[in-house]
């Protein structure tokens, strides 16, 4: 875990900004998915609302992981080229 944090601290500022922006957007998508799931739970019990909420939530988690992994990959590529 310490090595992962050290790698994150070594990242270029532009890569860190892109990763932070991507994680923020993914977090907002996750909040929207949670609101949709709350709507399903309290107001409407249509299965399509449940599937939309779960799909959005899974997508937001995949985006968060993807942005973080791509950030580390771009940092590795950038450090190998210089």
N, C-alpha and C positions, 0 to 999 in steps of 0.2 A: 504494500500500500504506500509505503514511504517513497519507493522508487517511482510509482505512478504519479504521486504529487510532485516529485522533483522534476519529472519529465514535463508535467503541466506548467511548472514555473519557468522552465527553459524555453517554452514556446515563444514564437514571434508574436508581437502584439496584434498584427493583423489577423493571424490565425486564431488567436484567443478571442478577438472581437467577433469573428465569424462564428466560432463555436458558441459563444455566449448568446449571440443573436438567434442562432438555430435552436438552442435549448430553450430560450424564452418563447419563441414561436411554438415549439412543441409543447411547452408547458401550458400555453394558452389553449392549444387544441385539446389538451388533456382536461382542462377546466371545462371547456365546452362539452366534451364527452361526458364528464361527470354530471353536468347540468341536464344533459339529455337522459342519462340514466336515472337521475332523480325525478325527472318528469315521468319517465316510465313507471317508477316505483310509486309515486304519489298521485298522479293525475290519470294518465292513460296506461292501459295494460295491453297495448298492441305489441305483438312480438317484433314487428319491424322496427319500432323505436328502440327496443332492447338491442337488436342486432346492429343498428346504426351506432348506438352509443358504445358498444363493445368494440366494433370495428374502428371507430375513431380513437378510442383509448389505446388499442393495440398499435395503431398507426403512429400515434404520438410517442409511444414508448420506443418503437423502432426508429423513429426520427431522432430521438434523443441519443440513443446508442449510436446511430449512424453518424451524427454530427461529431460526437466525441471520438469515435474511431477514425473518421476521416481527418479530424484535426491532428491526431497523433501521426497518421500516415503522411499527411502533408508536411508536418514538421520533420519527420524522418527523411522524406525525399529532399526537402530544402537543406537539411544539414548534410546530406550525402553529396549534394551538388556543390556546396561551397567548401 
